[in-house]
Amino acid sequence: MKNLFAHLMGDTKPAATTPPALPEASAPEKPAAAAPTGGAPAGEATQAPGDKPAAPQASADDAAARARQDERARCAAIFADPAAAGRVAMAATLAFTTDLTAEQAVAVLKTAPAASTTTAQAGNPFAAAMGALGNPDVGTDTSGGDGDDPQALVAQILKAGA
């Protein structure tokens, strides 16, 4: 299986493959023994004397497994679409916090602008303001003379203290 999410990594182009087909969302099939007969009310299963009742836990586990598989396929289809490139955070929100179908989520992704890459931090107004000011040119102090002469240093210290 090829990497369907390569387009989310940045500089790579989306793969030319399509995501795997989503399985049909169908209700779990009832076993033939659970089908209602003419003598029993609808919704109640009839069973022959001596037969053990079917374990409802097995069908619940199957339904839960099928629901997990359908949800994973829906999330994969959202992230595999080329519209998710540049909108990874939005794709994650649509995939994990909504009940939208994959087609609906992709339609929303296509209408949203792609994230821009800027050098200034968008969420930090202080950093943006400081970046706009620039750094002052401090330079060096040339009024004190040569820093290697001890007598000149003493004279500077005495002058500063007066």
Chimera marker file (.cmm) of the C-alpha trace (Angstrom):
<marker_set name="trace">
<marker id="1" x="0.000" y="0.000" z="0.000" r="1" g="1" b="0" radius="0.5"/>
<marker id="2" x="1.403" y="3.354" z="-0.977" r="1" g="1" b="0" radius="0.5"/>
<marker id="3" x="1.672" y="6.204" z="1.496" r="1" g="1" b="0" radius="0.5"/>
<marker id="4" x="-1.599" y="8.065" z="1.051" r="1" g="1" b="0" radius="0.5"/>
<marker id="5" x="-0.527" y="10.927" z="3.302" r="1" g="1" b="0" radius="0.5"/>
<marker id="6" x="2.675" y="11.954" z="1.505" r="1" g="1" b="0" radius="0.5"/>
<marker id="7" x="1.094" y="15.243" z="0.365" r="1" g="1" b="0" radius="0.5"/>
<marker id="8" x="0.841" y="16.353" z="4.006" r="1" g="1" b="0" radius="0.5"/>
<marker id="9" x="4.611" y="16.334" z="4.425" r="1" g="1" b="0" radius="0.5"/>
<marker id="10" x="5.175" y="19.609" z="2.580" r="1" g="1" b="0" radius="0.5"/>
<marker id="11" x="7.265" y="19.699" z="-0.586" r="1" g="1" b="0" radius="0.5"/>
<marker id="12" x="6.099" y="16.388" z="-2.024" r="1" g="1" b="0" radius="0.5"/>
<marker id="13" x="3.318" y="16.215" z="-4.574" r="1" g="1" b="0" radius="0.5"/>
<marker id="14" x="0.183" y="14.216" z="-3.797" r="1" g="1" b="0" radius="0.5"/>
<marker id="15" x="0.238" y="10.617" z="-4.840" r="1" g="1" b="0" radius="0.5"/>
<marker id="16" x="-1.602" y="9.796" z="-8.058" r="1" g="1" b="0" radius="0.5"/>
<marker id="17" x="-3.474" y="7.009" z="-6.333" r="1" g="1" b="0" radius="0.5"/>
<marker id="18" x="-6.948" y="7.278" z="-4.955" r="1" g="1" b="0" radius="0.5"/>
<marker id="19" x="-7.814" y="6.318" z="-1.397" r="1" g="1" b="0" radius="0.5"/>
<marker id="20" x="-9.149" y="2.827" z="-0.873" r="1" g="1" b="0" radius="0.5"/>
<marker id="21" x="-12.865" y="2.415" z="-1.383" r="1" g="1" b="0" radius="0.5"/>
<marker id="22" x="-14.881" y="2.935" z="1.739" r="1" g="1" b="0" radius="0.5"/>
<marker id="23" x="-16.840" y="-0.129" z="2.842" r="1" g="1" b="0" radius="0.5"/>
<marker id="24" x="-20.594" y="0.246" z="2.650" r="1" g="1" b="0" radius="0.5"/>
<marker id="25" x="-22.189" y="1.272" z="5.901" r="1" g="1" b="0" radius="0.5"/>
<marker id="26" x="-24.699" y="-1.494" z="6.255" r="1" g="1" b="0" radius="0.5"/>
<marker id="27" x="-26.363" y="-2.885" z="9.335" r="1" g="1" b="0" radius="0.5"/>
<marker id="28" x="-25.013" y="-6.189" z="10.576" r="1" g="1" b="0" radius="0.5"/>
<marker id="29" x="-26.847" y="-9.115" z="9.118" r="1" g="1" b="0" radius="0.5"/>
<marker id="30" x="-29.047" y="-11.137" z="11.439" r="1" g="1" b="0" radius="0.5"/>
<marker id="31" x="-28.459" y="-14.854" z="11.551" r="1" g="1" b="0" radius="0.5"/>
<marker id="32" x="-31.174" y="-17.015" z="9.984" r="1" g="1" b="0" radius="0.5"/>
<marker id="33" x="-32.152" y="-18.483" z="13.379" r="1" g="1" b="0" radius="0.5"/>
<marker id="34" x="-33.059" y="-15.002" z="14.656" r="1" g="1" b="0" radius="0.5"/>
<marker id="35" x="-35.568" y="-14.315" z="11.838" r="1" g="1" b="0" radius="0.5"/>
<marker id="36" x="-39.122" y="-13.910" z="13.146" r="1" g="1" b="0" radius="0.5"/>
<marker id="37" x="-41.663" y="-16.553" z="12.266" r="1" g="1" b="0" radius="0.5"/>
<marker id="38" x="-45.403" y="-16.347" z="11.923" r="1" g="1" b="0" radius="0.5"/>
<marker id="39" x="-46.089" y="-17.472" z="15.528" r="1" g="1" b="0" radius="0.5"/>
<marker id="40" x="-43.784" y="-14.977" z="17.265" r="1" g="1" b="0" radius="0.5"/>
<marker id="41" x="-44.234" y="-11.212" z="17.446" r="1" g="1" b="0" radius="0.5"/>
<marker id="42" x="-41.982" y="-9.118" z="15.249" r="1" g="1" b="0" radius="0.5"/>
<marker id="43" x="-38.656" y="-8.391" z="16.946" r="1" g="1" b="0" radius="0.5"/>
<marker id="44" x="-38.650" y="-11.581" z="19.059" r="1" g="1" b="0" radius="0.5"/>
<marker id="45" x="-36.602" y="-14.524" z="17.889" r="1" g="1" b="0" radius="0.5"/>
<marker id="46" x="-37.933" y="-18.047" z="18.080" r="1" g="1" b="0" radius="0.5"/>
<marker id="47" x="-35.752" y="-20.954" z="18.934" r="1" g="1" b="0" radius="0.5"/>
<marker id="48" x="-36.259" y="-24.678" z="19.068" r="1" g="1" b="0" radius="0.5"/>
<marker id="49" x="-36.466" y="-26.332" z="22.491" r="1" g="1" b="0" radius="0.5"/>
<marker id="50" x="-33.023" y="-27.350" z="23.709" r="1" g="1" b="0" radius="0.5"/>
<marker id="51" x="-31.172" y="-24.759" z="21.598" r="1" g="1" b="0" radius="0.5"/>
<marker id="52" x="-28.971" y="-22.345" z="23.469" r="1" g="1" b="0" radius="0.5"/>
<marker id="53" x="-29.738" y="-18.663" z="22.873" r="1" g="1" b="0" radius="0.5"/>
<marker id="54" x="-27.323" y="-16.850" z="20.562" r="1" g="1" b="0" radius="0.5"/>
<marker id="55" x="-24.780" y="-14.768" z="22.424" r="1" g="1" b="0" radius="0.5"/>
<marker id="56" x="-25.652" y="-11.071" z="21.911" r="1" g="1" b="0" radius="0.5"/>
<marker id="57" x="-22.088" y="-10.133" z="22.909" r="1" g="1" b="0" radius="0.5"/>
<marker id="58" x="-20.659" y="-11.544" z="19.669" r="1" g="1" b="0" radius="0.5"/>
<marker id="59" x="-22.905" y="-9.391" z="17.484" r="1" g="1" b="0" radius="0.5"/>
<marker id="60" x="-22.161" y="-6.318" z="19.627" r="1" g="1" b="0" radius="0.5"/>
<marker id="61" x="-18.433" y="-6.927" z="19.229" r="1" g="1" b="0" radius="0.5"/>
<marker id="62" x="-18.857" y="-7.339" z="15.470" r="1" g="1" b="0" radius="0.5"/>
<marker id="63" x="-20.870" y="-4.119" z="15.253" r="1" g="1" b="0" radius="0.5"/>
<marker id="64" x="-18.278" y="-2.228" z="17.318" r="1" g="1" b="0" radius="0.5"/>
<marker id="65" x="-15.435" y="-3.562" z="15.174" r="1" g="1" b="0" radius="0.5"/>
<marker id="66" x="-17.304" y="-2.593" z="12.001" r="1" g="1" b="0" radius="0.5"/>
<marker id="67" x="-17.989" y="0.903" z="13.417" r="1" g="1" b="0" radius="0.5"/>
<marker id="68" x="-14.283" y="1.369" z="14.274" r="1" g="1" b="0" radius="0.5"/>
<marker id="69" x="-13.276" y="0.243" z="10.791" r="1" g="1" b="0" radius="0.5"/>
<marker id="70" x="-15.777" y="2.629" z="9.162" r="1" g="1" b="0" radius="0.5"/>
<marker id="71" x="-14.558" y="5.535" z="11.321" r="1" g="1" b="0" radius="0.5"/>
<marker id="72" x="-10.907" y="4.815" z="10.487" r="1" g="1" b="0" radius="0.5"/>
<marker id="73" x="-11.742" y="4.677" z="6.777" r="1" g="1" b="0" radius="0.5"/>
<marker id="74" x="-13.591" y="8.017" z="7.069" r="1" g="1" b="0" radius="0.5"/>
<marker id="75" x="-10.622" y="9.689" z="8.802" r="1" g="1" b="0" radius="0.5"/>
<marker id="76" x="-8.177" y="8.209" z="6.294" r="1" g="1" b="0" radius="0.5"/>
<marker id="77" x="-10.251" y="9.502" z="3.381" r="1" g="1" b="0" radius="0.5"/>
<marker id="78" x="-10.246" y="13.016" z="4.865" r="1" g="1" b="0" radius="0.5"/>
<marker id="79" x="-6.471" y="13.071" z="5.367" r="1" g="1" b="0" radius="0.5"/>
<marker id="80" x="-5.732" y="11.361" z="2.030" r="1" g="1" b="0" radius="0.5"/>
<marker id="81" x="-7.468" y="14.050" z="-0.011" r="1" g="1" b="0" radius="0.5"/>
<marker id="82" x="-5.112" y="16.657" z="-1.541" r="1" g="1" b="0" radius="0.5"/>
<marker id="83" x="-7.273" y="19.404" z="0.004" r="1" g="1" b="0" radius="0.5"/>
<marker id="84" x="-5.846" y="18.426" z="3.417" r="1" g="1" b="0" radius="0.5"/>
<marker id="85" x="-2.362" y="19.628" z="2.386" r="1" g="1" b="0" radius="0.5"/>
<marker id="86" x="-1.715" y="22.921" z="4.138" r="1" g="1" b="0" radius="0.5"/>
<marker id="87" x="-4.812" y="22.436" z="6.296" r="1" g="1" b="0" radius="0.5"/>
<marker id="88" x="-3.707" y="19.567" z="8.537" r="1" g="1" b="0" radius="0.5"/>
<marker id="89" x="-5.055" y="21.069" z="11.769" r="1" g="1" b="0" radius="0.5"/>
<marker id="90" x="-8.432" y="21.722" z="10.193" r="1" g="1" b="0" radius="0.5"/>
<marker id="91" x="-8.511" y="18.220" z="8.684" r="1" g="1" b="0" radius="0.5"/>
<marker id="92" x="-7.807" y="16.751" z="12.117" r="1" g="1" b="0" radius="0.5"/>
<marker id="93" x="-10.608" y="18.786" z="13.670" r="1" g="1" b="0" radius="0.5"/>
<marker id="94" x="-13.064" y="17.737" z="10.986" r="1" g="1" b="0" radius="0.5"/>
<marker id="95" x="-12.007" y="14.092" z="11.172" r="1" g="1" b="0" radius="0.5"/>
<marker id="96" x="-11.899" y="13.636" z="14.928" r="1" g="1" b="0" radius="0.5"/>
<marker id="97" x="-14.470" y="16.034" z="16.378" r="1" g="1" b="0" radius="0.5"/>
<marker id="98" x="-17.343" y="16.050" z="13.872" r="1" g="1" b="0" radius="0.5"/>
<marker id="99" x="-19.792" y="13.560" z="12.431" r="1" g="1" b="0" radius="0.5"/>
<marker id="100" x="-19.377" y="14.868" z="8.869" r="1" g="1" b="0" radius="0.5"/>
<marker id="101" x="-18.955" y="12.318" z="6.118" r="1" g="1" b="0" radius="0.5"/>
<marker id="102" x="-15.605" y="12.233" z="4.339" r="1" g="1" b="0" radius="0.5"/>
<marker id="103" x="-17.121" y="13.970" z="1.310" r="1" g="1" b="0" radius="0.5"/>
<marker id="104" x="-18.599" y="16.764" z="3.452" r="1" g="1" b="0" radius="0.5"/>
<marker id="105" x="-15.325" y="17.260" z="5.342" r="1" g="1" b="0" radius="0.5"/>
<marker id="106" x="-13.325" y="17.451" z="2.095" r="1" g="1" b="0" radius="0.5"/>
<marker id="107" x="-15.797" y="20.013" z="0.740" r="1" g="1" b="0" radius="0.5"/>
<marker id="108" x="-15.193" y="22.158" z="3.839" r="1" g="1" b="0" radius="0.5"/>
<marker id="109" x="-11.422" y="21.745" z="3.463" r="1" g="1" b="0" radius="0.5"/>
<marker id="110" x="-11.579" y="22.904" z="-0.155" r="1" g="1" b="0" radius="0.5"/>
<marker id="111" x="-13.328" y="26.143" z="0.845" r="1" g="1" b="0" radius="0.5"/>
<marker id="112" x="-10.816" y="27.007" z="3.590" r="1" g="1" b="0" radius="0.5"/>
<marker id="113" x="-7.629" y="28.933" z="2.790" r="1" g="1" b="0" radius="0.5"/>
<marker id="114" x="-4.394" y="26.991" z="3.083" r="1" g="1" b="0" radius="0.5"/>
<marker id="115" x="-2.132" y="27.811" z="6.010" r="1" g="1" b="0" radius="0.5"/>
<marker id="116" x="0.565" y="30.332" z="5.127" r="1" g="1" b="0" radius="0.5"/>
<marker id="117" x="4.135" y="30.034" z="6.263" r="1" g="1" b="0" radius="0.5"/>
<marker id="118" x="5.346" y="33.323" z="7.735" r="1" g="1" b="0" radius="0.5"/>
<marker id="119" x="8.542" y="34.101" z="9.553" r="1" g="1" b="0" radius="0.5"/>
<marker id="120" x="6.797" y="36.118" z="12.273" r="1" g="1" b="0" radius="0.5"/>
<marker id="121" x="4.865" y="34.203" z="14.850" r="1" g="1" b="0" radius="0.5"/>
<marker id="122" x="1.195" y="34.886" z="14.129" r="1" g="1" b="0" radius="0.5"/>
<marker id="123" x="0.027" y="34.041" z="17.627" r="1" g="1" b="0" radius="0.5"/>
<marker id="124" x="2.561" y="36.246" z="19.421" r="1" g="1" b="0" radius="0.5"/>
<marker id="125" x="1.943" y="39.987" z="18.898" r="1" g="1" b="0" radius="0.5"/>
<marker id="126" x="4.950" y="40.930" z="21.074" r="1" g="1" b="0" radius="0.5"/>
<marker id="127" x="7.349" y="38.979" z="18.841" r="1" g="1" b="0" radius="0.5"/>
<marker id="128" x="5.783" y="40.559" z="15.739" r="1" g="1" b="0" radius="0.5"/>
<marker id="129" x="6.159" y="44.095" z="17.187" r="1" g="1" b="0" radius="0.5"/>
<marker id="130" x="9.756" y="43.498" z="18.251" r="1" g="1" b="0" radius="0.5"/>
<marker id="131" x="10.612" y="42.057" z="14.851" r="1" g="1" b="0" radius="0.5"/>
<marker id="132" x="9.261" y="45.195" z="13.157" r="1" g="1" b="0" radius="0.5"/>
<marker id="133" x="11.465" y="47.551" z="15.240" r="1" g="1" b="0" radius="0.5"/>
<marker id="134" x="14.851" y="46.144" z="14.346" r="1" g="1" b="0" radius="0.5"/>
<marker id="135" x="17.986" y="46.252" z="16.484" r="1" g="1" b="0" radius="0.5"/>
<marker id="136" x="19.792" y="49.521" z="17.300" r="1" g="1" b="0" radius="0.5"/>
<marker id="137" x="23.401" y="49.957" z="16.166" r="1" g="1" b="0" radius="0.5"/>
<marker id="138" x="25.222" y="50.294" z="19.490" r="1" g="1" b="0" radius="0.5"/>
<marker id="139" x="28.812" y="50.572" z="18.257" r="1" g="1" b="0" radius="0.5"/>
<marker id="140" x="31.937" y="50.866" z="20.429" r="1" g="1" b="0" radius="0.5"/>
<marker id="141" x="33.060" y="53.556" z="22.881" r="1" g="1" b="0" radius="0.5"/>
<marker id="142" x="36.050" y="55.428" z="21.397" r="1" g="1" b="0" radius="0.5"/>
<marker id="143" x="36.264" y="58.362" z="23.826" r="1" g="1" b="0" radius="0.5"/>
<marker id="144" x="38.241" y="56.538" z="26.526" r="1" g="1" b="0" radius="0.5"/>
<marker id="145" x="41.457" y="55.945" z="24.656" r="1" g="1" b="0" radius="0.5"/>
<marker id="146" x="43.441" y="52.728" z="24.731" r="1" g="1" b="0" radius="0.5"/>
<marker id="147" x="42.067" y="50.099" z="27.130" r="1" g="1" b="0" radius="0.5"/>
<marker id="148" x="45.489" y="48.461" z="27.684" r="1" g="1" b="0" radius="0.5"/>
<marker id="149" x="47.052" y="51.461" z="29.516" r="1" g="1" b="0" radius="0.5"/>
<marker id="150" x="46.473" y="51.069" z="33.305" r="1" g="1" b="0" radius="0.5"/>
<marker id="151" x="46.971" y="54.788" z="33.964" r="1" g="1" b="0" radius="0.5"/>
<marker id="152" x="44.256" y="55.661" z="31.443" r="1" g="1" b="0" radius="0.5"/>
<marker id="153" x="41.864" y="53.193" z="33.099" r="1" g="1" b="0" radius="0.5"/>
<marker id="154" x="42.524" y="54.719" z="36.516" r="1" g="1" b="0" radius="0.5"/>
<marker id="155" x="41.898" y="58.189" z="35.106" r="1" g="1" b="0" radius="0.5"/>
<marker id="156" x="38.562" y="57.004" z="33.601" r="1" g="1" b="0" radius="0.5"/>
<marker id="157" x="37.450" y="55.484" z="36.922" r="1" g="1" b="0" radius="0.5"/>
<marker id="158" x="38.336" y="58.629" z="38.866" r="1" g="1" b="0" radius="0.5"/>
<marker id="159" x="36.606" y="60.789" z="36.296" r="1" g="1" b="0" radius="0.5"/>
<marker id="160" x="33.434" y="58.652" z="36.481" r="1" g="1" b="0" radius="0.5"/>
<marker id="161" x="33.381" y="58.837" z="40.297" r="1" g="1" b="0" radius="0.5"/>
<marker id="162" x="33.678" y="62.625" z="40.438" r="1" g="1" b="0" radius="0.5"/>
<link id1="1" id2="2" r="1" g="1" b="0" radius="0.2"/>
<link id1="2" id2="3" r="1" g="1" b="0" radius="0.2"/>
<link id1="3" id2="4" r="1" g="1" b="0" radius="0.2"/>
<link id1="4" id2="5" r="1" g="1" b="0" radius="0.2"/>
<link id1="5" id2="6" r="1" g="1" b="0" radius="0.2"/>
<link id1="6" id2="7" r="1" g="1" b="0" radius="0.2"/>
<link id1="7" id2="8" r="1" g="1" b="0" radius="0.2"/>
<link id1="8" id2="9" r="1" g="1" b="0" radius="0.2"/>
<link id1="9" id2="10" r="1" g="1" b="0" radius="0.2"/>
<link id1="10" id2="11" r="1" g="1" b="0" radius="0.2"/>
<link id1="11" id2="12" r="1" g="1" b="0" radius="0.2"/>
<link id1="12" id2="13" r="1" g="1" b="0" radius="0.2"/>
<link id1="13" id2="14" r="1" g="1" b="0" radius="0.2"/>
<link id1="14" id2="15" r="1" g="1" b="0" radius="0.2"/>
<link id1="15" id2="16" r="1" g="1" b="0" radius="0.2"/>
<link id1="16" id2="17" r="1" g="1" b="0" radius="0.2"/>
<link id1="17" id2="18" r="1" g="1" b="0" radius="0.2"/>
<link id1="18" id2="19" r="1" g="1" b="0" radius="0.2"/>
<link id1="19" id2="20" r="1" g="1" b="0" radius="0.2"/>
<link id1="20" id2="21" r="1" g="1" b="0" radius="0.2"/>
<link id1="21" id2="22" r="1" g="1" b="0" radius="0.2"/>
<link id1="22" id2="23" r="1" g="1" b="0" radius="0.2"/>
<link id1="23" id2="24" r="1" g="1" b="0" radius="0.2"/>
<link id1="24" id2="25" r="1" g="1" b="0" radius="0.2"/>
<link id1="25" id2="26" r="1" g="1" b="0" radius="0.2"/>
<link id1="26" id2="27" r="1" g="1" b="0" radius="0.2"/>
<link id1="27" id2="28" r="1" g="1" b="0" radius="0.2"/>
<link id1="28" id2="29" r="1" g="1" b="0" radius="0.2"/>
<link id1="29" id2="30" r="1" g="1" b="0" radius="0.2"/>
<link id1="30" id2="31" r="1" g="1" b="0" radius="0.2"/>
<link id1="31" id2="32" r="1" g="1" b="0" radius="0.2"/>
<link id1="32" id2="33" r="1" g="1" b="0" radius="0.2"/>
<link id1="33" id2="34" r="1" g="1" b="0" radius="0.2"/>
<link id1="34" id2="35" r="1" g="1" b="0" radius="0.2"/>
<link id1="35" id2="36" r="1" g="1" b="0" radius="0.2"/>
<link id1="36" id2="37" r="1" g="1" b="0" radius="0.2"/>
<link id1="37" id2="38" r="1" g="1" b="0" radius="0.2"/>
<link id1="38" id2="39" r="1" g="1" b="0" radius="0.2"/>
<link id1="39" id2="40" r="1" g="1" b="0" radius="0.2"/>
<link id1="40" id2="41" r="1" g="1" b="0" radius="0.2"/>
<link id1="41" id2="42" r="1" g="1" b="0" radius="0.2"/>
<link id1="42" id2="43" r="1" g="1" b="0" radius="0.2"/>
<link id1="43" id2="44" r="1" g="1" b="0" radius="0.2"/>
<link id1="44" id2="45" r="1" g="1" b="0" radius="0.2"/>
<link id1="45" id2="46" r="1" g="1" b="0" radius="0.2"/>
<link id1="46" id2="47" r="1" g="1" b="0" radius="0.2"/>
<link id1="47" id2="48" r="1" g="1" b="0" radius="0.2"/>
<link id1="48" id2="49" r="1" g="1" b="0" radius="0.2"/>
<link id1="49" id2="50" r="1" g="1" b="0" radius="0.2"/>
<link id1="50" id2="51" r="1" g="1" b="0" radius="0.2"/>
<link id1="51" id2="52" r="1" g="1" b="0" radius="0.2"/>
<link id1="52" id2="53" r="1" g="1" b="0" radius="0.2"/>
<link id1="53" id2="54" r="1" g="1" b="0" radius="0.2"/>
<link id1="54" id2="55" r="1" g="1" b="0" radius="0.2"/>
<link id1="55" id2="56" r="1" g="1" b="0" radius="0.2"/>
<link id1="56" id2="57" r="1" g="1" b="0" radius="0.2"/>
<link id1="57" id2="58" r="1" g="1" b="0" radius="0.2"/>
<link id1="58" id2="59" r="1" g="1" b="0" radius="0.2"/>
<link id1="59" id2="60" r="1" g="1" b="0" radius="0.2"/>
<link id1="60" id2="61" r="1" g="1" b="0" radius="0.2"/>
<link id1="61" id2="62" r="1" g="1" b="0" radius="0.2"/>
<link id1="62" id2="63" r="1" g="1" b="0" radius="0.2"/>
<link id1="63" id2="64" r="1" g="1" b="0" radius="0.2"/>
<link id1="64" id2="65" r="1" g="1" b="0" radius="0.2"/>
<link id1="65" id2="66" r="1" g="1" b="0" radius="0.2"/>
<link id1="66" id2="67" r="1" g="1" b="0" radius="0.2"/>
<link id1="67" id2="68" r="1" g="1" b="0" radius="0.2"/>
<link id1="68" id2="69" r="1" g="1" b="0" radius="0.2"/>
<link id1="69" id2="70" r="1" g="1" b="0" radius="0.2"/>
<link id1="70" id2="71" r="1" g="1" b="0" radius="0.2"/>
<link id1="71" id2="72" r="1" g="1" b="0" radius="0.2"/>
<link id1="72" id2="73" r="1" g="1" b="0" radius="0.2"/>
<link id1="73" id2="74" r="1" g="1" b="0" radius="0.2"/>
<link id1="74" id2="75" r="1" g="1" b="0" radius="0.2"/>
<link id1="75" id2="76" r="1" g="1" b="0" radius="0.2"/>
<link id1="76" id2="77" r="1" g="1" b="0" radius="0.2"/>
<link id1="77" id2="78" r="1" g="1" b="0" radius="0.2"/>
<link id1="78" id2="79" r="1" g="1" b="0" radius="0.2"/>
<link id1="79" id2="80" r="1" g="1" b="0" radius="0.2"/>
<link id1="80" id2="81" r="1" g="1" b="0" radius="0.2"/>
<link id1="81" id2="82" r="1" g="1" b="0" radius="0.2"/>
<link id1="82" id2="83" r="1" g="1" b="0" radius="0.2"/>
<link id1="83" id2="84" r="1" g="1" b="0" radius="0.2"/>
<link id1="84" id2="85" r="1" g="1" b="0" radius="0.2"/>
<link id1="85" id2="86" r="1" g="1" b="0" radius="0.2"/>
<link id1="86" id2="87" r="1" g="1" b="0" radius="0.2"/>
<link id1="87" id2="88" r="1" g="1" b="0" radius="0.2"/>
<link id1="88" id2="89" r="1" g="1" b="0" radius="0.2"/>
<link id1="89" id2="90" r="1" g="1" b="0" radius="0.2"/>
<link id1="90" id2="91" r="1" g="1" b="0" radius="0.2"/>
<link id1="91" id2="92" r="1" g="1" b="0" radius="0.2"/>
<link id1="92" id2="93" r="1" g="1" b="0" radius="0.2"/>
<link id1="93" id2="94" r="1" g="1" b="0" radius="0.2"/>
<link id1="94" id2="95" r="1" g="1" b="0" radius="0.2"/>
<link id1="95" id2="96" r="1" g="1" b="0" radius="0.2"/>
<link id1="96" id2="97" r="1" g="1" b="0" radius="0.2"/>
<link id1="97" id2="98" r="1" g="1" b="0" radius="0.2"/>
<link id1="98" id2="99" r="1" g="1" b="0" radius="0.2"/>
<link id1="99" id2="100" r="1" g="1" b="0" radius="0.2"/>
<link id1="100" id2="101" r="1" g="1" b="0" radius="0.2"/>
<link id1="101" id2="102" r="1" g="1" b="0" radius="0.2"/>
<link id1="102" id2="103" r="1" g="1" b="0" radius="0.2"/>
<link id1="103" id2="104" r="1" g="1" b="0" radius="0.2"/>
<link id1="104" id2="105" r="1" g="1" b="0" radius="0.2"/>
<link id1="105" id2="106" r="1" g="1" b="0" radius="0.2"/>
<link id1="106" id2="107" r="1" g="1" b="0" radius="0.2"/>
<link id1="107" id2="108" r="1" g="1" b="0" radius="0.2"/>
<link id1="108" id2="109" r="1" g="1" b="0" radius="0.2"/>
<link id1="109" id2="110" r="1" g="1" b="0" radius="0.2"/>
<link id1="110" id2="111" r="1" g="1" b="0" radius="0.2"/>
<link id1="111" id2="112" r="1" g="1" b="0" radius="0.2"/>
<link id1="112" id2="113" r="1" g="1" b="0" radius="0.2"/>
<link id1="113" id2="114" r="1" g="1" b="0" radius="0.2"/>
<link id1="114" id2="115" r="1" g="1" b="0" radius="0.2"/>
<link id1="115" id2="116" r="1" g="1" b="0" radius="0.2"/>
<link id1="116" id2="117" r="1" g="1" b="0" radius="0.2"/>
<link id1="117" id2="118" r="1" g="1" b="0" radius="0.2"/>
<link id1="118" id2="119" r="1" g="1" b="0" radius="0.2"/>
<link id1="119" id2="120" r="1" g="1" b="0" radius="0.2"/>
<link id1="120" id2="121" r="1" g="1" b="0" radius="0.2"/>
<link id1="121" id2="122" r="1" g="1" b="0" radius="0.2"/>
<link id1="122" id2="123" r="1" g="1" b="0" radius="0.2"/>
<link id1="123" id2="124" r="1" g="1" b="0" radius="0.2"/>
<link id1="124" id2="125" r="1" g="1" b="0" radius="0.2"/>
<link id1="125" id2="126" r="1" g="1" b="0" radius="0.2"/>
<link id1="126" id2="127" r="1" g="1" b="0" radius="0.2"/>
<link id1="127" id2="128" r="1" g="1" b="0" radius="0.2"/>
<link id1="128" id2="129" r="1" g="1" b="0" radius="0.2"/>
<link id1="129" id2="130" r="1" g="1" b="0" radius="0.2"/>
<link id1="130" id2="131" r="1" g="1" b="0" radius="0.2"/>
<link id1="131" id2="132" r="1" g="1" b="0" radius="0.2"/>
<link id1="132" id2="133" r="1" g="1" b="0" radius="0.2"/>
<link id1="133" id2="134" r="1" g="1" b="0" radius="0.2"/>
<link id1="134" id2="135" r="1" g="1" b="0" radius="0.2"/>
<link id1="135" id2="136" r="1" g="1" b="0" radius="0.2"/>
<link id1="136" id2="137" r="1" g="1" b="0" radius="0.2"/>
<link id1="137" id2="138" r="1" g="1" b="0" radius="0.2"/>
<link id1="138" id2="139" r="1" g="1" b="0" radius="0.2"/>
<link id1="139" id2="140" r="1" g="1" b="0" radius="0.2"/>
<link id1="140" id2="141" r="1" g="1" b="0" radius="0.2"/>
<link id1="141" id2="142" r="1" g="1" b="0" radius="0.2"/>
<link id1="142" id2="143" r="1" g="1" b="0" radius="0.2"/>
<link id1="143" id2="144" r="1" g="1" b="0" radius="0.2"/>
<link id1="144" id2="145" r="1" g="1" b="0" radius="0.2"/>
<link id1="145" id2="146" r="1" g="1" b="0" radius="0.2"/>
<link id1="146" id2="147" r="1" g="1" b="0" radius="0.2"/>
<link id1="147" id2="148" r="1" g="1" b="0" radius="0.2"/>
<link id1="148" id2="149" r="1" g="1" b="0" radius="0.2"/>
<link id1="149" id2="150" r="1" g="1" b="0" radius="0.2"/>
<link id1="150" id2="151" r="1" g="1" b="0" radius="0.2"/>
<link id1="151" id2="152" r="1" g="1" b="0" radius="0.2"/>
<link id1="152" id2="153" r="1" g="1" b="0" radius="0.2"/>
<link id1="153" id2="154" r="1" g="1" b="0" radius="0.2"/>
<link id1="154" id2="155" r="1" g="1" b="0" radius="0.2"/>
<link id1="155" id2="156" r="1" g="1" b="0" radius="0.2"/>
<link id1="156" id2="157" r="1" g="1" b="0" radius="0.2"/>
<link id1="157" id2="158" r="1" g="1" b="0" radius="0.2"/>
<link id1="158" id2="159" r="1" g="1" b="0" radius="0.2"/>
<link id1="159" id2="160" r="1" g="1" b="0" radius="0.2"/>
<link id1="160" id2="161" r="1" g="1" b="0" radius="0.2"/>
<link id1="161" id2="162" r="1" g="1" b="0" radius="0.2"/>
</marker_set>
